[in-house]
Amino acid sequence: MTPEQLSLALFDIVTARIERRRAAGEAVPDGAVTIADLALERPRNRDHGDWASNVAMKFAGRLGTNPRAFAAEITPEIEAIPGVASVDVAGPGFINITLDVAAAAEIARQIVDAGDEYGRNDSLAGLSVNMEFVSANPTGPLHLGHTRWAALGDAIARVLRASGAVVATEYYINDAGNQMDNFGLSILAAAKGEPTPEKGYPGAYIGELAKHVLESVPNLLELPLDEAVPLARDLGYLKQLEEIKDSLERFHVHFDVFFSERTLHAGDPATGRSLIDDAADRLRAQGHVFEADDAVWVRTTDFGDDKDRVLTRGNGVVTYFAADAAYYLSKKDRGFTEKIYLLGADHHGYVGRLKALAAAAGDDPNVNISVLIGQLVNLNGARLSKRAGNIIELDDLLEWVGADALRYSLARYPADSPLSLDGDVLRSKTNDNPVFYVQYAHSRTRSVARNAAAAGVERSAFDPSLLSHESETELLGSLQEFPRIVQKSAELREPHRIARYLEEVAGHYHRWYSQARVLPLGDEPISDLHRTRLWLNDAAGQVIRNGLDLLGVSAPERM
């Protein structure tokens, strides 16, 4: 019996009780009962049962009774649910439920049958999400500062999709503005063998880009400056963006959309108006735009911002906020219910202005936009890039510790906590390395499966009542939790819950492996116990594999 099936049974019992009281003429307040009201929890102390419910405490007041009395009232009906072995009322009205061995162990077969679909749910069905993250300037290689959101953003997108949401991952390319001109001047200077200009970009990678540009335009240095700089800028930008995309793919991070900031500034061929112009008109039509001090403003203070924001300065130059407004409206026009922004630790000031912008655009800032702030990360032992000079490049990190160790470790902690990782631990092949610990558990399940096949043990029989060993009860209990963990991770945008859960499952599996045998010893005949334990072994492997996939981490067959 799965927790979902047990919750549905409790739902039927509670709703029937409420309707019975209404039919008897009792005054029962209105209010629909939902499955969420019947959510179950795993007791911390397994002596208290397999599942615990606080349903009596939620509904006793509505029914004019006390929680313990209501719990006692519905206990006989819960005990009558097929697969329930016993029910105990504890404390002020908690209901502890113990399943019989066969009902609890049935989950092993359900997991194997479900395969890659186990853990997926439809709790966020109907939600359309745009997730923007990383969005590094295309003026240099990706570095350590970008890795956290690359790993977390991709993992969040995966758990949202696993919970039924439609998600588009998006990279906003900051390819407009002064930094791009400085980038072009830096490449041109390197091509001429001159020092890096003021506010330019140093590093050997600029020299590499200059070489690429010269190969594409051999006469670059003979061109007038107003022609050479844009050429160096745009050719260098395309090459650098290509390298960024390659680094992300090596990090197992795929973006559905690369959105160019230039498209916001570009004028329509027919009208000459840009998306930024249109955004200003739309906000003005809603009464939020005013003119003062020779500038055009949006009155974002009406929506909780700490100050009003300038759209256009007196000299006609549009601001970054104007581009933010046009970009947000672009996402809105593309039909996304929720727009999620994943920003770095130095962007706290953006939260208020983005939420105010959403409200000014007619959206609900508590529903249609989420701004997540990630804290800094450092990696002990990592060396500065030889190409970039003053940063730790993502490509170097991938060579040093590998994508799996880096992604898992970055996804293992909440985004809002500062993070310091130990490179030597991440590279180690010991249980001190969390990703190794989990991946080794998976590879061990595959080794057991291979050895079972060689010994003639197959999943030709399944008798869940045989899985009665204490280590099996623990392992089965943790495997049942996976769908709830996925759902909660998606709801809270916290993939670290998946990582911590996988470590718990791996621990239960390793203990079970040392105490219960799938393979017969010596001349011992193959029995249904061996066959049934193979189901449990494969179920554990499936759950670990599914969980690692949600983190973008591989599940090795051998280690």
Secondary structure, DSSP 8 states (H G I E B T S, - for coil): --HHHHHHHHHHHHHHHHHHHHHTT---------GGGG--B--SSGGG-SEEE-HHHHHTTTTTS-HHHHHHHHHHHHHTSTTEEEEEEETTTEEEEEE-HHHHHHHHHHHHHHGGGTT---TTTT-EEEEE-----TTS--BHHHHHHHHHHHHHHHHHHHTT-EEEEEEEE--SSHHHHHHHHHHHHHHHT----TT---SHHHHHHHHHHHHH-TTGGGS-HHHHHHHHHHHHHHHHHHHHHHHHHHTT---SEEEETHHHH---TTT---HHHHHHHHHHHTT-EEEETTEEEE-GGGGT-SS-EEEE-TTS-B-HHHHHHHHHHHHHHTT-SEEEEEE-GGGTTHHHHHHHHHHHTT--TTTSEEEEE---EEEET----TTTSSS-BHHHHHHHT-HHHHHHHHHTS-TTS-EEEEHHHHH--STTSHHHHHHHHHHHHHHHHHHHHHHT--SS---GGG--SHHHHHHHHHHHTHHHHHHHHHHHT-THHHHHHHHHHHHHHHHHHHHS-SS--TT----HHHHHHHHHHHHHHHHHHHHHHHTT----S--
